[in-house]
C-alpha cells in the first residue's frame, strides 16, 4: 500500500511537533526539536495504522480506532512523567511535559486528517511557550520586587 497522503500526514505531524521543539530547544530544555517531532509524528503514525487496520476489519471484529488515540495519551503521560524533576522543593520540566503531551495531540489530529486543528494548536502552543513566558517572567519579577 503506497499512499502519498499518509506520507504527507506524517511529515506535517513531524513538522508541527518540530516547531514546538524548536522553542523548547531555544529555551534550553531537555526535550527539544527531535523529541517533539518524534512524539507528534509517532502519534500520527499510530492513528494512521489504526485507521488502515480498522478499515480492513470493519465487518470482522469489533475494532475502535479511538482506543489507539486513548492509549497514546497514556503513553505520553509516561514520557512526560520522566521529564518532571522534583528537587529541593522545586519542580522543573512540567511545561515541557505538558508541551510534549500537546505535541502528541497534534500528531493524533494530523493522523485523523484534522490539519486545521493541528496547525491552530501548534500556533497556540507556541504562543503559550513564548509570549506567555515573557508575561510570566514579568509577573514573577513584579512579585519579587513587591516582596522585598
C-alpha positions as a printed Julia matrix, in Angstrom:
148×3 Matrix{Float64}:
   0.0    0.0    0.0
   1.62   3.23  -1.2
  -0.2    6.42  -0.32
   1.36   9.89  -0.59
  -1.37  11.27   1.72
  -0.07   9.13   4.57
   3.46  10.42   3.97
   2.1   13.96   3.96
   0.27  13.34   7.26
   3.43  12.02   8.9
   5.52  14.9    7.53
   3.03  17.54   8.71
   2.88  15.97  12.16
   6.68  15.9   12.42
   6.92  19.48  11.16
   4.34  20.87  13.6
   5.82  18.97  16.53
   9.24  20.21  15.46
   8.07  23.82  15.63
   7.21  23.29  19.29
  10.52  21.54  19.86
  12.5   24.44  18.38
  11.08  26.75  21.02
  11.91  24.25  23.77
  15.45  23.92  22.42
  15.87  27.7   22.35
  14.66  27.75  25.97
  17.43  25.19  26.69
  15.04  22.45  27.77
  15.86  18.75  27.79
  13.18  17.71  25.31
  13.64  19.69  22.11
  13.22  19.59  18.36
  13.76  15.88  17.81
  11.71  14.74  20.81
   8.68  16.85  19.97
   8.85  15.97  16.27
   9.08  12.27  17.05
   6.21  12.33  19.54
   3.92  14.18  17.14
   4.85  12.01  14.16
   4.62   8.83  16.22
   1.13   9.77  17.38
   0.05  10.38  13.8
   1.61   7.08  12.77
  -0.38   5.13  15.36
  -3.61   6.79  14.23
  -2.87   6.08  10.56
  -2.09   2.45  11.36
  -5.29   2.11  13.4
  -7.37   3.56  10.54
  -5.81   1.23   7.97
  -6.19  -1.84  10.16
  -9.68  -0.75  11.23
 -10.85  -0.47   7.64
  -9.54  -3.96   6.9
 -11.5   -5.48   9.8
 -14.6   -3.28   9.63
 -17.1   -6.14   9.48
 -14.98  -8.89  11.01
 -14.27  -7.76  14.56
 -15.16  -5.02  16.98
 -12.36  -2.52  16.41
 -12.33   1.07  17.63
  -9.53   3.3   16.28
 -10.19   5.77  19.11
  -8.74   3.23  21.52
  -5.37   3.8   19.9
  -5.65   7.55  20.48
  -6.53   7.0   24.12
  -3.5    4.77  24.6
  -1.26   7.42  23.04
  -2.36   9.77  25.8
  -1.39   7.2   28.43
   1.98   6.52  26.8
   2.87  10.19  26.55
   1.95  10.57  30.2
   4.72   8.1   30.95
   7.24  10.1   28.89
   6.08  13.34  30.49
   6.5   11.93  33.98
  10.12  11.19  33.14
  10.69  14.85  32.26
   9.35  16.21  35.53
  12.01  16.66  38.18
  11.36  17.45  41.83
  14.47  18.74  43.58
  14.79  20.77  46.77
  11.08  21.66  46.85
  11.19  22.92  43.24
   9.52  21.31  40.24
  11.03  21.58  36.77
  10.1   20.1   33.42
   6.37  20.48  33.91
   5.84  22.86  30.97
   7.96  20.71  28.69
   6.0   17.62  29.72
   2.74  19.45  29.01
   4.1   20.59  25.65
   5.07  17.03  24.79
   1.54  15.93  25.64
   0.12  18.63  23.34
   2.57  17.55  20.64
   1.06  14.07  20.85
  -2.38  15.62  20.42
  -1.14  17.45  17.35
   0.09  14.16  15.93
  -3.25  12.5   16.64
  -5.03  15.42  14.94
  -2.88  15.05  11.83
  -3.38  11.28  11.93
  -7.13  11.83  11.74
  -6.58  14.45   8.96
  -7.7   17.34  11.16
  -5.0   19.61   9.75
  -6.53  22.97  10.61
  -6.91  21.97  14.26
  -3.32  20.7   14.34
  -1.94  23.93  12.86
  -4.06  26.12  15.15
  -2.97  24.2   18.25
   0.68  24.4   17.14
   0.48  28.2   16.89
  -1.46  28.45  20.14
   1.13  26.3   21.91
   3.97  28.41  20.51
   2.15  31.49  21.8
   1.9   29.89  25.23
   5.56  28.83  25.19
   6.88  32.25  24.11
   4.57  35.2   24.71
   3.11  33.88  27.95
   6.64  33.04  29.12
   7.61  36.73  28.83
   4.44  37.72  30.68
   5.13  35.13  33.38
   8.69  36.43  33.84
   7.36  39.98  34.26
   4.76  38.83  36.78
   7.36  36.93  38.78
   9.72  39.92  38.65
   6.99  42.23  39.93
   6.11  39.77  42.69
   9.75  39.61  43.84
  10.05  43.4   43.9
   6.91  43.72  46.0
   8.11  41.02  48.43
  11.35  42.93  49.19
